[in-house]
Amino acid sequence: MRNLLLNSLALSALATCLSGSAQAQCTPNGLVVVVNKANATESLSMAQLRRLLLGDLRNWPDKKPVSLVAPDPGSAAFKCVMSAVVRMSDAEYKRYIANAEFRGEDALELHTVATASAAAALVTKAAGAIAILDAAGAAAVAPAVRILRINGKQPGEAGYPL
């Protein structure tokens, strides 16, 4: 019984350390979620955002297919998305997507870009596109896209989760 308690405490301490290091990967300015201006969606919950990124939600309420525009996998923004939203490592995420395709689900439409301007260009071309950008890069492209509220909060507002 004592060993079980010690193991439980050790796992709890490890989880705390890992969650702290995962949050340390997030960009200091935060992230912004953007969609095409034709998309009527104005707000998402963190759970909805996660389901979109995992490919569990494939269509918007107006039935347009979702097209994901992701930051470069080596970027701080991508690492933040993986830890704060998806809650998986890059390898786990790739495995999750591959398993979905193996089960016969349609392939997830995913485009990787290196810059906020490249992400905005893709989002403006596809009515169903969604991108997560570093807030600093999003300021320059804000006129071309719609910035979504997350959990009812605007970027920069107290309680904004990204």
Number of C-alpha atoms within 10 A of each C-alpha: 6 7 8 9 10 11 12 12 12 12 12 12 12 12 12 12 11 13 14 11 12 19 14 14 18 21 19 12 13 17 24 25 23 27 29 23 19 12 19 13 16 14 17 17 14 17 13 16 21 19 15 21 26 19 22 15 15 20 14 16 11 10 9 14 16 22 24 25 24 22 24 15 15 10 14 17 24 23 25 22 28 22 21 19 19 21 16 16 14 17 8 13 16 13 12 15 17 14 12 17 13 11 8 8 13 11 12 19 13 15 15 15 17 13 17 23 17 14 26 28 15 21 24 19 10 18 19 22 26 30 25 24 26 24 21 15 15 23 13 12 19 16 11 17 22 22 25 19 20 22 17 16 17 18 20 14 10 8 12 16 19 24
